Structures are given as structure tokens and as C-alpha cells.
Amino acid sequence: MAEIAWKNATEIKPDLIIAWNNLIMLKDNLGKYQEAVETAERAITAAGPAGTFYFHMGNAQGKLEQFQMAEESFKEAIRLNPRNALFHVNLGVLYHRFKKYLDAQKSYLNALKIDPALSSAKQHYETVSKKIDMLKNREE
């Protein structure tokens, strides 16, 4: 029912960013990751580029294990809205998941520079920093 309502809203007012975002997130939450990606692409065409569209698309692409595409989507989200700390955190999570620990650490640090109180950024930063230290100690 909600999916139909949000889809109708995007058809009535194609430039309504919140309707597109909600439709993309709903598809993602339902595990319809490819549909979420396709909906984000339609949103970009209909309403124009928005950081949130690329952010949600990156989340879905990451769940589809499309690492490079997800990375590009998160980077575009950050380019469009560099002061959104969550965009940096999610790019860090993507890097962390694919064992690019130094890139993850940098992304979490960027998020903390924007919002020092962001608990998810703090937690992820601490976790990846411990992992990096552990790997360094293993090499020595």
C-alpha cells in the first residue's frame, strides 16, 4: 500500500524529492535492492541529481555487492552534499566491508570532522582503527 502511495506521489509531482526518497528506502527495506537502484535512477532523471538519491542508491548497490558502483554513488552524494556526515559514514562502511580499512578510517574521520558527536562514526572509527592496529602488529 505504501509503495503504491509513494509511486503515485512521484507520478503526480515528479520533482518531489521526499516521495522519491521514501519510495527508494521502502524498496530497500523490503529487500528489493535492484528495484531501489532503478527507482533512484528514475528519481535522478525526473527530479534532478540529489545527494540523497545517490546515497540511497549506494546503499542498495552495496547490498547487491556492486562495490565499485556503490562507491561511485556515495562519492557523488558527497560531491553534491559534502557536509552530510552520514554520506561519509556509509562510504566508510562500504570500504570497511570490502576490507579497504585505511579508506574506511578516512571516511569515518571526515564524518567526525563534520559532526563530532555522531556516535555511528565514532564507533566505526574506533572499530576500524583497532583492525588497522591489529594488522600492523601482525606484520611486525
N, C-alpha and C positions, 0 to 999 in steps of 0.2 A: 504493500500500500504506500509506504513512504517513498519507495523507489519511483512509483508512478507519479506521485505528487511532485517530487523534485524534477523529474523528467518533464512534466507538464510546465513547471515554472521556467525551465530553461527554454522551452519552445515558445512560451508566451513572451518572455523577456530574455533573449539570448545573451545580453550583456550583464546579466545578474550573477556576479561572481559568487555570492554566497550560495546560490542554488546549485551552481556547478560544483563548488567545493563539497557541499553536502552530498550530492549525488556520487561524486568520486569516492568520498570517505565511506559512504554506505556500501558501495560495491566492494571496496577494500575490506571492510568489516565483515562482509558476507563471504569473503574468500574468493571473490570474482576479480582476481588481480589483473588479468588481461583486459577485462571489461573496464576496470578502473583506469588503466593506461589509455585505452581507446577513448574513454569519456574525457580524460584530461586533454588529449589531443584535440577532441572536438571543442572543448571549452576554450582552448587557446585560439582556435580558428574563429569561434563565434564571439568571444568576449575580449580577445587580445591576450597578449602574454601577461601573466600574473605570477608572482613568485609562488603563491600557494598552489597553483596548478602544477608547476614543475616539482614542488615539494611533494605533493601527494602522488604524482606520477613516479617520482624517485622511490618513494616508499613501496609502491606496488611493484615496480621493476626489481627492487631489492628482494622482495618476497618471491619473485619469479626467478631469482638468481641471475638476473641480467645486470651483472656488476657494472660494466662499462656504461651502459645506458643509464643506470641509476645514478652513477657518479656524474655524468653529464647533466642529468636533470637537476640534481642537488646543486651543482655548480651554477647552473642557470638561475635557479631560485635565489641563490646567494648573490649573484650578479644583479638581479632585479631588486633584491631587498637585503643588502649586506648587513643590516642592523638587526636581523631576526636571528636571535641566538639559537632557536630550535632548528633552523635550517642547518646551522653549523654542527649542532649535536647529531642530527641524523646523518649528515655526511660522515661524521666521526664513527657513528655506529656501523655504517656501511664499511668503512675502512677496517674497523676493528673486526667485523665479521669475516672479512676476507684477508685477515692477518697482515694488514698494512698498518702496523702498530704506530709507527712514527707519524704517519699521516693522520691517524685517528687522534693521537695525542695533540697534534697541532690544531685539528678541528675543534676538539673539546676546549683547548686553550682559547681559541678565537671566540667560542661561545661565552666563556667565562669573562673575557675582556668586555663583552657586550653586557652581560648580566652576571655579575659575580655571585649572586645569590641563587642561581639556577641549580637546584640540587641534582638533577639528572646529569648535567655537565660535570659537576664536582665528582659525583660517584663514578661516572665513566672515565674521567681523567685519572682518578686515583687507581682504578682497576687496570687501565692500560699502562699507566706508569709502573705499576708493580710487575706487570707482564714484561715490559721492556727491561726493567732491572733484573728480573729473573733470567731472561735470555742473555743479557750481558754477563751475568755471573756464570752462566753455563759455559760461555765461550772462553772465560778466563781460566 
